[in-house]
Amino acid sequence: MRLSLGEWAAIYTVWQRRHDKKPNVSPPSEEEFDLAIMRARGVA
Protein backbone atom coordinates (compact mmCIF):
# COMPACT_ATOMS: atom_id res chain seq x y z
CA MET A 1 0.00 0.00 0.00
CA ARG A 2 1.53 3.28 -1.10
CA LEU A 3 0.36 6.60 0.28
CA SER A 4 1.20 10.09 -0.84
CA LEU A 5 2.65 12.66 1.53
CA GLY A 6 -0.77 14.37 1.72
CA GLU A 7 -2.46 11.11 2.69
CA TRP A 8 0.12 10.53 5.43
CA ALA A 9 -0.43 14.07 6.70
CA ALA A 10 -4.20 13.52 6.82
CA ILE A 11 -3.78 10.23 8.70
CA TYR A 12 -1.40 11.87 11.17
CA THR A 13 -3.76 14.81 11.76
CA VAL A 14 -6.75 12.56 12.48
CA TRP A 15 -4.62 10.29 14.68
CA GLN A 16 -3.50 13.26 16.75
CA ARG A 17 -7.08 14.47 17.21
CA ARG A 18 -8.31 11.04 18.26
CA HIS A 19 -5.47 10.30 20.65
CA ASP A 20 -4.83 13.70 22.17
CA LYS A 21 -4.56 13.41 25.92
CA LYS A 22 -5.98 16.89 26.52
CA PRO A 23 -8.88 17.47 24.15
CA ASN A 24 -9.83 21.08 23.55
CA VAL A 25 -13.42 20.96 24.80
CA SER A 26 -15.21 23.99 26.14
CA PRO A 27 -18.41 23.85 28.18
CA PRO A 28 -21.61 25.17 26.61
CA SER A 29 -22.59 28.76 27.24
CA GLU A 30 -25.36 29.43 29.72
CA GLU A 31 -27.81 30.11 26.88
CA GLU A 32 -26.88 26.86 25.08
CA PHE A 33 -27.27 24.91 28.31
CA ASP A 34 -30.69 26.41 29.06
CA LEU A 35 -31.87 25.72 25.50
CA ALA A 36 -30.71 22.09 25.74
CA ILE A 37 -32.59 21.63 29.04
CA MET A 38 -35.75 23.15 27.58
CA ARG A 39 -35.52 20.87 24.52
CA ALA A 40 -35.02 17.82 26.74
CA ARG A 41 -38.13 18.73 28.68
CA GLY A 42 -40.08 19.21 25.46
CA VAL A 43 -40.74 22.90 26.06
CA ALA A 44 -38.74 24.42 23.19
C-alpha positions as a printed NumPy array, in Angstrom:
array([[  0.   ,   0.   ,   0.   ],
       [  1.53 ,   3.28 ,  -1.096],
       [  0.364,   6.599,   0.276],
       [  1.204,  10.09 ,  -0.836],
       [  2.649,  12.665,   1.526],
       [ -0.77 ,  14.369,   1.722],
       [ -2.456,  11.113,   2.693],
       [  0.117,  10.528,   5.434],
       [ -0.428,  14.066,   6.698],
       [ -4.203,  13.519,   6.824],
       [ -3.781,  10.235,   8.698],
       [ -1.401,  11.868,  11.17 ],
       [ -3.762,  14.813,  11.762],
       [ -6.75 ,  12.559,  12.48 ],
       [ -4.621,  10.286,  14.677],
       [ -3.499,  13.262,  16.751],
       [ -7.084,  14.474,  17.206],
       [ -8.314,  11.038,  18.256],
       [ -5.466,  10.297,  20.651],
       [ -4.833,  13.698,  22.165],
       [ -4.563,  13.414,  25.922],
       [ -5.983,  16.886,  26.517],
       [ -8.884,  17.467,  24.148],
       [ -9.834,  21.082,  23.548],
       [-13.417,  20.956,  24.804],
       [-15.209,  23.986,  26.135],
       [-18.406,  23.848,  28.179],
       [-21.606,  25.172,  26.61 ],
       [-22.586,  28.756,  27.235],
       [-25.355,  29.426,  29.722],
       [-27.815,  30.112,  26.88 ],
       [-26.878,  26.864,  25.079],
       [-27.273,  24.911,  28.306],
       [-30.691,  26.408,  29.058],
       [-31.872,  25.718,  25.505],
       [-30.71 ,  22.088,  25.744],
       [-32.589,  21.625,  29.038],
       [-35.746,  23.146,  27.579],
       [-35.517,  20.869,  24.52 ],
       [-35.015,  17.816,  26.744],
       [-38.131,  18.725,  28.684],
       [-40.083,  19.207,  25.459],
       [-40.742,  22.901,  26.057],
       [-38.737,  24.416,  23.186]])
